Amino acid sequence: MKRILLITLVLSCLSMGKKVEKELPILGIAHVAFQISSLEESQAFYSGFYGFEFAFADYEYQEAWYLKINDDQFLKLVSKPDGTDDNRLVEVAFQVSDIETTIAMLQERGLNPSPVEKRPDGTLASVVIDPNGHNLVFVEYTPGSKQTLARGKHLGARRVSDRLLHVGLTITDEEAANKLYQDALGFQEIWRGSREDGGPDAWVNMQMPGKRGDYVEYILVNDMKLTRKQKGTMHHMCLLTDDIRKAHSDMLSNTLPDLERYKPIIARNNRWVFNIHDLDGTRCEVMESKDAVTK
């Protein structure tokens, strides 16, 4: 009976033109990497205000320092001492349980991921470039990787958040983006919103496979000519907290200036948030996990 029901469901999906796809073995966001002009000053900023401890360093194309958010997620600071680019976003990395299976599935779906290579941090990784030029890294933590060896360590008691929820990416063509993120990678839309009631869509949240519920946030820019400041605001990371007031209070205790622009507000998605830009102008959003107003 169960077998008949399964076959019926498969045929039903096919009859509606939908693909029956196996989910990619994505676990969630592994890290987000941003260019910074000074490793020492940026580490002091993120460790001082957010409580994220230095976990390890590596050198690929430039020196990079990893600050630990939790055992699986990191903020990667990439050194650019001669001056950061207007676009400081270097890459978004997705942790996978099996890199070889991931690459085979991506190839079956018509993508051309780079060959799997062992990175200086000991992980196995492959890169796909999205339609907007963003580097998407699929990474497996190996037993000898620096991420694995750091498990249980560098989990600072002063952390304002222990969860990287999403990363914001500028998108010029939503349809082209969906062909990658939705059709090939299996991300699913969970929310969209506009900057004002009745206005055009400005944000789309695309949740990736995996139990964590991490997602990327499309920032729909269409043909906008973005300034350096706008890119720093749009290409952002979002940290999750269960108590926005406590998170804000903790950051004030960590010597964050008590300024109006840092105070929590209710965002368009009905969540309490506050935003802080780092020393190079990259934004970090801190968001509460529950709705601000219960309907």
Contacts in CASP RR format, 6 or more apart in sequence:
PFRMAT RR
TARGET T0000
AUTHOR 0000-0000-0000
METHOD contacts of the structure
MODEL  1
MKRILLITLVLSCLSMGKKVEKELPILGIAHVAFQISSLEESQAFYSGFY
GFEFAFADYEYQEAWYLKINDDQFLKLVSKPDGTDDNRLVEVAFQVSDIE
TTIAMLQERGLNPSPVEKRPDGTLASVVIDPNGHNLVFVEYTPGSKQTLA
RGKHLGARRVSDRLLHVGLTITDEEAANKLYQDALGFQEIWRGSREDGGP
DAWVNMQMPGKRGDYVEYILVNDMKLTRKQKGTMHHMCLLTDDIRKAHSD
MLSNTLPDLERYKPIIARNNRWVFNIHDLDGTRCEVMESKDAVTK
10 20 0 8 1.000
13 19 0 8 1.000
13 20 0 8 1.000
14 20 0 8 1.000
19 183 0 8 1.000
21 109 0 8 1.000
21 186 0 8 1.000
22 105 0 8 1.000
23 186 0 8 1.000
23 209 0 8 1.000
23 210 0 8 1.000
24 96 0 8 1.000
24 102 0 8 1.000
24 105 0 8 1.000
24 106 0 8 1.000
24 185 0 8 1.000
24 186 0 8 1.000
24 209 0 8 1.000
25 96 0 8 1.000
25 97 0 8 1.000
25 98 0 8 1.000
25 101 0 8 1.000
25 102 0 8 1.000
25 209 0 8 1.000
26 94 0 8 1.000
26 95 0 8 1.000
26 96 0 8 1.000
26 102 0 8 1.000
26 138 0 8 1.000
26 185 0 8 1.000
26 208 0 8 1.000
26 209 0 8 1.000
26 210 0 8 1.000
27 72 0 8 1.000
27 94 0 8 1.000
27 95 0 8 1.000
27 96 0 8 1.000
27 97 0 8 1.000
27 210 0 8 1.000
27 211 0 8 1.000
27 212 0 8 1.000
28 72 0 8 1.000
28 94 0 8 1.000
28 95 0 8 1.000
28 208 0 8 1.000
28 210 0 8 1.000
28 212 0 8 1.000
28 213 0 8 1.000
28 214 0 8 1.000
29 73 0 8 1.000
29 92 0 8 1.000
29 93 0 8 1.000
29 94 0 8 1.000
29 95 0 8 1.000
29 164 0 8 1.000
29 166 0 8 1.000
29 167 0 8 1.000
29 208 0 8 1.000
29 212 0 8 1.000
29 214 0 8 1.000
30 72 0 8 1.000
30 73 0 8 1.000
30 74 0 8 1.000
30 93 0 8 1.000
30 94 0 8 1.000
30 95 0 8 1.000
30 137 0 8 1.000
30 139 0 8 1.000
30 141 0 8 1.000
30 147 0 8 1.000
31 66 0 8 1.000
31 73 0 8 1.000
31 74 0 8 1.000
31 75 0 8 1.000
31 76 0 8 1.000
31 92 0 8 1.000
31 93 0 8 1.000
31 164 0 8 1.000
32 75 0 8 1.000
32 76 0 8 1.000
32 89 0 8 1.000
32 91 0 8 1.000
32 92 0 8 1.000
32 93 0 8 1.000
32 164 0 8 1.000
32 167 0 8 1.000
32 237 0 8 1.000
33 64 0 8 1.000
33 76 0 8 1.000
33 77 0 8 1.000
33 78 0 8 1.000
33 89 0 8 1.000
33 90 0 8 1.000
33 91 0 8 1.000
33 92 0 8 1.000
33 93 0 8 1.000
34 75 0 8 1.000
34 76 0 8 1.000
34 77 0 8 1.000
34 78 0 8 1.000
34 88 0 8 1.000
34 89 0 8 1.000
34 90 0 8 1.000
34 235 0 8 1.000
34 278 0 8 1.000
34 280 0 8 1.000
34 282 0 8 1.000
35 78 0 8 1.000
35 79 0 8 1.000
35 80 0 8 1.000
35 84 0 8 1.000
35 85 0 8 1.000
35 88 0 8 1.000
35 89 0 8 1.000
35 90 0 8 1.000
35 280 0 8 1.000
36 42 0 8 1.000
36 77 0 8 1.000
36 78 0 8 1.000
36 79 0 8 1.000
36 80 0 8 1.000
36 84 0 8 1.000
36 88 0 8 1.000
36 278 0 8 1.000
36 279 0 8 1.000
36 280 0 8 1.000
37 80 0 8 1.000
37 81 0 8 1.000
37 83 0 8 1.000
37 84 0 8 1.000
37 279 0 8 1.000
37 280 0 8 1.000
38 79 0 8 1.000
38 81 0 8 1.000
38 279 0 8 1.000
39 63 0 8 1.000
39 65 0 8 1.000
39 77 0 8 1.000
39 79 0 8 1.000
41 279 0 8 1.000
42 77 0 8 1.000
42 278 0 8 1.000
42 279 0 8 1.000
42 280 0 8 1.000
43 54 0 8 1.000
43 65 0 8 1.000
43 67 0 8 1.000
43 77 0 8 1.000
45 278 0 8 1.000
45 279 0 8 1.000
46 52 0 8 1.000
46 67 0 8 1.000
46 75 0 8 1.000
46 77 0 8 1.000
46 278 0 8 1.000
47 53 0 8 1.000
47 54 0 8 1.000
47 67 0 8 1.000
48 158 0 8 1.000
48 254 0 8 1.000
48 255 0 8 1.000
49 160 0 8 1.000
49 251 0 8 1.000
49 254 0 8 1.000
49 255 0 8 1.000
49 256 0 8 1.000
49 276 0 8 1.000
50 159 0 8 1.000
50 160 0 8 1.000
50 161 0 8 1.000
50 239 0 8 1.000
50 251 0 8 1.000
50 254 0 8 1.000
50 284 0 8 1.000
51 156 0 8 1.000
51 158 0 8 1.000
51 159 0 8 1.000
51 160 0 8 1.000
51 254 0 8 1.000
52 67 0 8 1.000
52 68 0 8 1.000
52 69 0 8 1.000
52 75 0 8 1.000
52 156 0 8 1.000
52 159 0 8 1.000
53 67 0 8 1.000
53 68 0 8 1.000
53 154 0 8 1.000
53 155 0 8 1.000
53 156 0 8 1.000
54 65 0 8 1.000
54 66 0 8 1.000
54 67 0 8 1.000
54 68 0 8 1.000
54 154 0 8 1.000
55 66 0 8 1.000
55 67 0 8 1.000
55 68 0 8 1.000
55 74 0 8 1.000
55 146 0 8 1.000
55 147 0 8 1.000
55 150 0 8 1.000
55 153 0 8 1.000
55 154 0 8 1.000
56 65 0 8 1.000
56 66 0 8 1.000
56 121 0 8 1.000
56 146 0 8 1.000
56 150 0 8 1.000
57 63 0 8 1.000
57 64 0 8 1.000
57 65 0 8 1.000
57 66 0 8 1.000
58 64 0 8 1.000
58 66 0 8 1.000
58 119 0 8 1.000
58 120 0 8 1.000
58 121 0 8 1.000
58 146 0 8 1.000
59 120 0 8 1.000
60 119 0 8 1.000
60 120 0 8 1.000
62 78 0 8 1.000
62 79 0 8 1.000
62 80 0 8 1.000
63 78 0 8 1.000
63 79 0 8 1.000
64 76 0 8 1.000
64 77 0 8 1.000
64 78 0 8 1.000
64 79 0 8 1.000
65 76 0 8 1.000
65 77 0 8 1.000
65 79 0 8 1.000
66 74 0 8 1.000
66 75 0 8 1.000
66 76 0 8 1.000
66 77 0 8 1.000
66 121 0 8 1.000
66 146 0 8 1.000
66 147 0 8 1.000
67 74 0 8 1.000
67 75 0 8 1.000
67 76 0 8 1.000
67 77 0 8 1.000
68 74 0 8 1.000
68 150 0 8 1.000
68 153 0 8 1.000
68 154 0 8 1.000
68 155 0 8 1.000
68 156 0 8 1.000
69 75 0 8 1.000
69 159 0 8 1.000
69 161 0 8 1.000
69 162 0 8 1.000
69 163 0 8 1.000
69 164 0 8 1.000
69 239 0 8 1.000
70 155 0 8 1.000
70 162 0 8 1.000
70 163 0 8 1.000
70 164 0 8 1.000
71 150 0 8 1.000
71 151 0 8 1.000
71 152 0 8 1.000
71 155 0 8 1.000
72 95 0 8 1.000
72 141 0 8 1.000
72 147 0 8 1.000
73 163 0 8 1.000
73 164 0 8 1.000
74 147 0 8 1.000
75 164 0 8 1.000
75 237 0 8 1.000
76 90 0 8 1.000
76 91 0 8 1.000
76 93 0 8 1.000
78 90 0 8 1.000
84 280 0 8 1.000
86 226 0 8 1.000
86 227 0 8 1.000
86 228 0 8 1.000
86 231 0 8 1.000
87 231 0 8 1.000
87 232 0 8 1.000
87 235 0 8 1.000
88 231 0 8 1.000
88 232 0 8 1.000
88 235 0 8 1.000
88 280 0 8 1.000
88 281 0 8 1.000
88 282 0 8 1.000
89 134 0 8 1.000
89 169 0 8 1.000
89 231 0 8 1.000
89 235 0 8 1.000
89 282 0 8 1.000
90 135 0 8 1.000
91 127 0 8 1.000
91 134 0 8 1.000
91 135 0 8 1.000
91 136 0 8 1.000
91 137 0 8 1.000
92 134 0 8 1.000
92 135 0 8 1.000
92 136 0 8 1.000
92 137 0 8 1.000
92 167 0 8 1.000
92 169 0 8 1.000
92 216 0 8 1.000
93 125 0 8 1.000
93 136 0 8 1.000
93 137 0 8 1.000
93 138 0 8 1.000
93 139 0 8 1.000
94 136 0 8 1.000
94 137 0 8 1.000
94 138 0 8 1.000
94 139 0 8 1.000
94 208 0 8 1.000
95 139 0 8 1.000
95 140 0 8 1.000
95 141 0 8 1.000
96 102 0 8 1.000
96 138 0 8 1.000
96 139 0 8 1.000
96 140 0 8 1.000
97 140 0 8 1.000
98 140 0 8 1.000
99 116 0 8 1.000
99 124 0 8 1.000
99 125 0 8 1.000
99 126 0 8 1.000
99 138 0 8 1.000
99 139 0 8 1.000
99 140 0 8 1.000
100 116 0 8 1.000
102 126 0 8 1.000
102 138 0 8 1.000
102 140 0 8 1.000
103 113 0 8 1.000
103 116 0 8 1.000
103 126 0 8 1.000
103 138 0 8 1.000
106 113 0 8 1.000
106 126 0 8 1.000
106 128 0 8 1.000
106 138 0 8 1.000
106 184 0 8 1.000
107 113 0 8 1.000
109 183 0 8 1.000
109 184 0 8 1.000
110 184 0 8 1.000
111 128 0 8 1.000
111 180 0 8 1.000
111 184 0 8 1.000
112 128 0 8 1.000
113 126 0 8 1.000
113 127 0 8 1.000
113 128 0 8 1.000
113 138 0 8 1.000
114 126 0 8 1.000
114 127 0 8 1.000
114 128 0 8 1.000
115 126 0 8 1.000
116 124 0 8 1.000
116 125 0 8 1.000
116 126 0 8 1.000
117 124 0 8 1.000
117 125 0 8 1.000
117 126 0 8 1.000
118 124 0 8 1.000
118 125 0 8 1.000
118 142 0 8 1.000
119 125 0 8 1.000
119 139 0 8 1.000
121 145 0 8 1.000
121 146 0 8 1.000
121 147 0 8 1.000
122 142 0 8 1.000
122 144 0 8 1.000
122 145 0 8 1.000
122 146 0 8 1.000
123 139 0 8 1.000
123 140 0 8 1.000
123 141 0 8 1.000
123 142 0 8 1.000
123 145 0 8 1.000
123 147 0 8 1.000
124 139 0 8 1.000
124 140 0 8 1.000
124 142 0 8 1.000
125 137 0 8 1.000
125 138 0 8 1.000
125 139 0 8 1.000
125 140 0 8 1.000
126 137 0 8 1.000
126 138 0 8 1.000
127 135 0 8 1.000
127 136 0 8 1.000
127 137 0 8 1.000
127 138 0 8 1.000
128 136 0 8 1.000
128 138 0 8 1.000
128 180 0 8 1.000
129 135 0 8 1.000
129 136 0 8 1.000
130 136 0 8 1.000
130 169 0 8 1.000
130 177 0 8 1.000
130 180 0 8 1.000
130 181 0 8 1.000
131 172 0 8 1.000
131 173 0 8 1.000
131 176 0 8 1.000
131 177 0 8 1.000
131 179 0 8 1.000
131 180 0 8 1.000
132 169 0 8 1.000
132 170 0 8 1.000
132 171 0 8 1.000
132 172 0 8 1.000
132 173 0 8 1.000
132 177 0 8 1.000
134 169 0 8 1.000
141 147 0 8 1.000
141 148 0 8 1.000
142 148 0 8 1.000
155 162 0 8 1.000
158 250 0 8 1.000
158 254 0 8 1.000
160 239 0 8 1.000
160 241 0 8 1.000
160 247 0 8 1.000
160 250 0 8 1.000
160 251 0 8 1.000
160 254 0 8 1.000
160 286 0 8 1.000
161 239 0 8 1.000
161 240 0 8 1.000
161 241 0 8 1.000
161 247 0 8 1.000
161 286 0 8 1.000
163 239 0 8 1.000
163 240 0 8 1.000
164 214 0 8 1.000
164 237 0 8 1.000
164 238 0 8 1.000
164 239 0 8 1.000
164 240 0 8 1.000
165 214 0 8 1.000
165 215 0 8 1.000
165 238 0 8 1.000
165 239 0 8 1.000
165 240 0 8 1.000
165 287 0 8 1.000
166 205 0 8 1.000
166 214 0 8 1.000
166 215 0 8 1.000
166 216 0 8 1.000
166 217 0 8 1.000
166 237 0 8 1.000
166 238 0 8 1.000
167 216 0 8 1.000
167 217 0 8 1.000
167 235 0 8 1.000
167 236 0 8 1.000
167 237 0 8 1.000
167 238 0 8 1.000
168 216 0 8 1.000
168 217 0 8 1.000
168 218 0 8 1.000
168 219 0 8 1.000
168 234 0 8 1.000
168 235 0 8 1.000
168 236 0 8 1.000
168 237 0 8 1.000
168 238 0 8 1.000
169 216 0 8 1.000
169 217 0 8 1.000
169 218 0 8 1.000
169 219 0 8 1.000
169 235 0 8 1.000
170 219 0 8 1.000
170 221 0 8 1.000
170 226 0 8 1.000
170 231 0 8 1.000
170 234 0 8 1.000
170 235 0 8 1.000
171 177 0 8 1.000
171 204 0 8 1.000
171 218 0 8 1.000
171 219 0 8 1.000
171 220 0 8 1.000
171 221 0 8 1.000
172 221 0 8 1.000
172 222 0 8 1.000
172 223 0 8 1.000
173 222 0 8 1.000
174 201 0 8 1.000
174 204 0 8 1.000
174 218 0 8 1.000
174 220 0 8 1.000
177 218 0 8 1.000
181 187 0 8 1.000
181 206 0 8 1.000
181 216 0 8 1.000
182 188 0 8 1.000
182 189 0 8 1.000
182 206 0 8 1.000
185 208 0 8 1.000
185 209 0 8 1.000
186 208 0 8 1.000
186 209 0 8 1.000
187 206 0 8 1.000
187 207 0 8 1.000
187 208 0 8 1.000
187 209 0 8 1.000
187 215 0 8 1.000
187 216 0 8 1.000
188 206 0 8 1.000
188 207 0 8 1.000
189 204 0 8 1.000
189 205 0 8 1.000
189 206 0 8 1.000
189 207 0 8 1.000
190 205 0 8 1.000
190 206 0 8 1.000
190 207 0 8 1.000
190 215 0 8 1.000
191 203 0 8 1.000
191 204 0 8 1.000
191 205 0 8 1.000
191 269 0 8 1.000
192 201 0 8 1.000
192 203 0 8 1.000
192 204 0 8 1.000
192 205 0 8 1.000
193 201 0 8 1.000
193 202 0 8 1.000
193 203 0 8 1.000
193 204 0 8 1.000
193 268 0 8 1.000
193 269 0 8 1.000
194 200 0 8 1.000
194 201 0 8 1.000
194 202 0 8 1.000
194 268 0 8 1.000
195 202 0 8 1.000
195 268 0 8 1.000
200 220 0 8 1.000
201 220 0 8 1.000
202 219 0 8 1.000
202 220 0 8 1.000
202 268 0 8 1.000
203 217 0 8 1.000
203 218 0 8 1.000
203 219 0 8 1.000
203 220 0 8 1.000
203 268 0 8 1.000
203 269 0 8 1.000
204 217 0 8 1.000
204 218 0 8 1.000
204 220 0 8 1.000
205 215 0 8 1.000
205 216 0 8 1.000
205 217 0 8 1.000
205 218 0 8 1.000
205 269 0 8 1.000
206 215 0 8 1.000
206 216 0 8 1.000
206 217 0 8 1.000
206 218 0 8 1.000
207 213 0 8 1.000
207 214 0 8 1.000
207 215 0 8 1.000
208 214 0 8 1.000
208 215 0 8 1.000
208 216 0 8 1.000
217 238 0 8 1.000
219 234 0 8 1.000
219 235 0 8 1.000
221 234 0 8 1.000
224 230 0 8 1.000
226 234 0 8 1.000
229 281 0 8 1.000
232 277 0 8 1.000
232 281 0 8 1.000
232 282 0 8 1.000
232 283 0 8 1.000
233 277 0 8 1.000
233 283 0 8 1.000
234 283 0 8 1.000
235 282 0 8 1.000
235 283 0 8 1.000
236 275 0 8 1.000
236 282 0 8 1.000
236 283 0 8 1.000
236 284 0 8 1.000
236 285 0 8 1.000
237 284 0 8 1.000
237 285 0 8 1.000
238 284 0 8 1.000
238 285 0 8 1.000
238 286 0 8 1.000
238 287 0 8 1.000
239 284 0 8 1.000
239 285 0 8 1.000
239 286 0 8 1.000
239 287 0 8 1.000
240 287 0 8 1.000
240 288 0 8 1.000
240 289 0 8 1.000
241 247 0 8 1.000
241 286 0 8 1.000
241 287 0 8 1.000
241 288 0 8 1.000
241 289 0 8 1.000
242 288 0 8 1.000
242 289 0 8 1.000
242 290 0 8 1.000
243 288 0 8 1.000
244 264 0 8 1.000
244 272 0 8 1.000
244 273 0 8 1.000
244 274 0 8 1.000
244 286 0 8 1.000
244 287 0 8 1.000
244 288 0 8 1.000
245 264 0 8 1.000
247 274 0 8 1.000
247 286 0 8 1.000
248 262 0 8 1.000
248 263 0 8 1.000
248 264 0 8 1.000
248 274 0 8 1.000
248 286 0 8 1.000
251 262 0 8 1.000
251 276 0 8 1.000
252 258 0 8 1.000
256 262 0 8 1.000
256 276 0 8 1.000
261 275 0 8 1.000
262 274 0 8 1.000
262 275 0 8 1.000
262 276 0 8 1.000
263 274 0 8 1.000
264 272 0 8 1.000
264 273 0 8 1.000
264 274 0 8 1.000
264 288 0 8 1.000
265 272 0 8 1.000
265 273 0 8 1.000
265 274 0 8 1.000
266 272 0 8 1.000
266 273 0 8 1.000
266 292 0 8 1.000
266 293 0 8 1.000
267 273 0 8 1.000
267 287 0 8 1.000
270 291 0 8 1.000
270 292 0 8 1.000
270 293 0 8 1.000
271 287 0 8 1.000
271 288 0 8 1.000
271 290 0 8 1.000
271 291 0 8 1.000
271 292 0 8 1.000
272 287 0 8 1.000
272 288 0 8 1.000
272 292 0 8 1.000
273 285 0 8 1.000
273 286 0 8 1.000
273 287 0 8 1.000
273 288 0 8 1.000
274 285 0 8 1.000
274 286 0 8 1.000
275 283 0 8 1.000
275 284 0 8 1.000
275 285 0 8 1.000
275 286 0 8 1.000
276 283 0 8 1.000
276 284 0 8 1.000
276 286 0 8 1.000
277 283 0 8 1.000
277 284 0 8 1.000
278 284 0 8 1.000
END
